[in-house]
Structure formats: C-alpha cells, structure tokens
Amino acid sequence: MATYIGEFDCKIDSKGRMMIPAGLFKQFPTNMREKFVINRSVFQKCLILYPMDCWGEIMKDLGKLNRFQKKTDDFIRQYLNGATEVELDSSNRLLIPKKLSEYATIDKDIVLSSSLDKIEIWSSALHNDILNNYNHDDFAKLAEEVMGKINNNDADGKDNVS
C-alpha cells in the first residue's frame, strides 16, 4: 500500500471538480490513478480520498464485523453513507459530490493533505483555522503520548540500533 506526502492548495471549479496536483498525482502507483472513493472523515469536518487499494482494505475490515450487533450495524451504515466512487477525467480532475462538499463546507479553495495512505480534502478556511489555533504544547504532549509508545525493540526485545 502506497503512502503519500505533501500538502497542496487547490481550487474547486464551478462544476465541483478539483484537479489532482502533479506533485500528488505522480505519487499514486500507475495502476491506482483512475478510480478512488471519497467519503466523510470520521473525526474531522473534512473529506477523505481513498485510493482503491486502501478502500478495499477498509471494506475487508468492515466485512469482518458482526452486523447482528446494533452498534456495529449503525456504525457501518453511518460510515458508508455518502461514500462515492469517483474517477479521474482526462484532465486529472475529480468531481466532489455536492452532498459531501456541503458536509465539509468546501466552496472554492481547498487543501489536499496527505495522511499516510489516503488524502484529506479540507476547506482551506477550516484547515487554516485548525492549524492556526492548535496549541504547540498540546501537540507536543499528544506526540509524546502517541509516539512515545513506539520503541526500537525488535520482536525478541533486544534493541534494534541502526
């Protein structure tokens, strides 16, 4: 599964299409450049662009869940609500469904932000608000809490020094 890097300022045209920037497009594996799935983010007011291989993994994980548990059934329904397969046109543009762009308050200016194996699509204004209002000390604590659990030990518990 490919991972992506970068942040790209883009515009939505009058028909609701966005062009994939060349710097991002060239990061997509050749066989993953045509079809994607776009959906709402679970935790943020943005959209997520999933390459098909990434979306396939999510579908496999969802398929393992027990649909006879109400919470699970509710989650799957809500999560898949709005998920839409989209294709690049000959100009490397994707049409963002109106319902999804309304959810993410996307108007004209957007930011595409890499997020490991998927791409976040943000309203430029909301993206800037979040970044400008994020407290550096809070982020440092979050980084320590999340990343501080990772160590350089291999499976046998010995230090793996490079």
ABEGO torsion letter per residue (X at the ends): XBBBBEBBBBBBBAAGBBBBBAAAAAABBAAAAABBBBBBBAABBBBBBBBAAAAAAAAAAAAABBAABAAAAAAAAAAABGBBBBBBBAAGBBBBBAAAAAAAGBBABBBBBBBEABBBBBBAAAAAAAAAABBAAAAAAAAAAAAAABBABBAAGBBBBX
